[in-house]
Amino acid sequence: MWEVIDIETLRRRFNITGSCNPKNHYMVGLDSRLRKIKEIYVDDGNYFVINRGRQYGKTTTLRALEGYLEDDYIVLSLDFQEVSTKSFTDEVTFSNAFTKKLSKAFGFAKAADKEALQKMLSDFREQNSKSGLDELFECLSRICGNA
């Protein structure tokens, strides 16, 4: 008797470097974990931390969570590893570096009103290039309020 084999299943492999993709890699199902994170933390407006050693699925979980939340929330992804140490020297330098990263993240966001939110951030950057954290947090509060 011949058995039908799904060729995509044969192409999957165990991944030991970088983020996993369920189409390409064998991995533990994340659905229940993502649902819990959304219900317990995100929907209630709480902070949470994903903290584990190397190769425990932190990046994979965050990327899956981004896709899981994008229908209900504006999800922005920022990587501070790409920000130089010089960007943390003072409030003004950090605020400028942060708003630049945030503006780039808005470009990748899947949100109907992302252009309006990005314009608010651009207007802030043009008017407040010498502003510190207080002004930055006011701008972020306005953006969140309008989102």
C-alpha positions as CSV (number, residue, x, y, z in Angstrom):
1,M,0.0,0.0,0.0
2,W,1.4,3.4,-1.0
3,E,1.4,6.2,1.6
4,V,0.8,9.9,0.6
5,I,3.6,12.0,2.1
6,D,3.3,15.8,2.4
7,I,6.5,17.1,0.8
8,E,6.4,20.2,3.1
9,T,6.6,18.0,6.1
10,L,9.7,16.4,4.8
11,R,11.4,19.7,4.3
12,R,11.0,20.8,7.9
13,R,14.0,20.4,10.1
14,F,15.1,21.0,13.6
15,N,16.4,24.6,14.0
16,I,19.3,25.4,16.3
17,T,20.1,28.9,15.1
18,G,17.8,31.9,15.2
19,S,14.0,32.2,15.1
20,C,11.8,29.3,14.1
21,N,9.1,29.2,11.5
22,P,6.5,26.5,11.8
23,K,6.5,26.0,8.0
24,N,10.2,25.2,8.0
25,H,11.0,23.9,11.5
26,Y,9.8,21.4,14.0
27,M,8.6,23.3,17.0
28,V,6.3,23.2,20.0
29,G,2.9,24.7,19.4
30,L,2.6,28.2,20.7
31,D,-1.2,28.8,20.5
32,S,-2.0,28.3,24.1
33,R,1.1,30.3,25.3
34,L,0.2,33.2,23.0
35,R,-3.5,33.2,24.2
36,K,-2.3,33.3,27.8
37,I,0.1,36.1,27.2
38,K,-2.7,38.1,25.4
39,E,-5.3,37.4,28.1
40,I,-3.2,37.8,31.2
41,Y,-0.9,40.6,30.2
42,V,-1.6,42.4,27.0
43,D,-5.4,42.8,27.3
44,D,-5.1,44.0,30.9
45,G,-2.3,46.5,29.9
46,N,0.3,44.8,32.0
47,Y,4.1,44.5,31.4
48,F,5.8,41.2,31.0
49,V,9.3,39.8,30.5
50,I,10.4,36.9,28.5
51,N,13.7,35.8,30.1
52,R,15.4,32.5,29.3
53,G,18.8,31.3,28.1
54,R,19.9,30.9,24.6
55,Q,17.7,28.8,22.2
56,Y,14.6,28.7,24.4
57,G,12.4,30.4,21.8
58,K,12.3,34.0,23.1
59,T,12.5,35.6,19.6
60,T,10.3,32.9,18.1
61,T,7.6,33.6,20.8
62,L,7.8,37.4,20.3
63,R,7.5,37.1,16.5
64,A,4.6,34.8,16.8
65,L,3.0,37.1,19.4
66,E,3.3,40.0,16.9
67,G,1.3,38.1,14.4
68,Y,-1.2,36.9,17.0
69,L,-1.9,40.5,18.2
70,E,-1.9,42.4,15.0
71,D,-5.7,42.2,14.4
72,D,-6.4,43.7,17.8
73,Y,-3.4,46.0,18.4
74,I,-0.8,48.1,16.7
75,V,2.3,46.1,17.2
76,L,5.7,47.7,16.9
77,S,9.0,45.9,17.0
78,L,12.1,47.7,18.2
79,D,15.6,46.2,18.5
80,F,17.8,48.2,20.9
81,Q,20.8,46.1,19.9
82,E,20.9,48.2,16.8
83,V,21.2,51.4,18.8
84,S,24.8,52.5,19.6
85,T,26.0,53.2,23.1
86,K,26.5,56.8,22.1
87,S,22.7,57.1,21.7
88,F,22.3,56.6,25.5
89,T,24.7,59.5,26.5
90,D,21.9,61.9,27.5
91,E,18.1,62.4,27.3
92,V,18.1,64.5,24.1
93,T,20.4,62.1,22.2
94,F,18.3,59.1,23.4
95,S,15.0,60.7,22.5
96,N,16.2,61.5,19.0
97,A,17.5,57.9,18.5
98,F,14.4,56.4,20.0
99,T,12.0,58.4,17.8
100,K,14.0,57.5,14.8
101,K,13.7,53.8,15.6
102,L,10.0,54.2,16.4
103,S,9.3,56.0,13.2
104,K,10.9,53.2,11.2
105,A,8.9,50.6,13.2
106,F,5.6,52.5,12.3
107,G,6.6,51.9,8.7
108,F,6.3,48.2,9.2
109,A,3.2,48.2,11.4
110,K,0.0,46.7,10.1
111,A,-2.5,49.4,11.2
112,A,-5.1,51.4,9.3
113,D,-4.1,54.6,11.0
114,K,-0.3,54.1,11.1
115,E,0.3,57.1,8.7
116,A,-1.5,59.4,11.1
117,L,0.4,58.1,14.1
118,Q,3.7,58.3,12.2
119,K,2.9,61.9,11.3
120,M,2.4,62.7,15.0
121,L,5.8,61.3,15.7
122,S,7.4,63.1,12.7
123,D,5.9,66.4,13.8
124,F,7.3,65.8,17.3
125,R,10.7,65.1,15.9
126,E,10.7,68.2,13.8
127,Q,9.5,70.5,16.6
128,N,11.4,68.9,19.5
129,S,14.8,67.9,18.2
130,K,16.3,69.2,21.5
131,S,13.7,67.6,23.8
132,G,14.3,65.2,26.6
133,L,12.4,62.3,28.1
134,D,9.5,64.4,29.5
135,E,8.5,65.6,26.0
136,L,9.1,62.2,24.5
137,F,6.8,60.5,27.0
138,E,4.1,63.2,26.4
139,C,4.3,62.5,22.6
140,L,4.1,58.7,23.2
141,S,1.0,59.2,25.5
142,R,-0.6,61.2,22.7
143,I,0.2,58.5,20.1
144,C,-1.2,55.8,22.4
145,G,-4.3,57.8,23.1
146,N,-4.9,58.3,19.4
147,A,-4.2,54.7,18.6
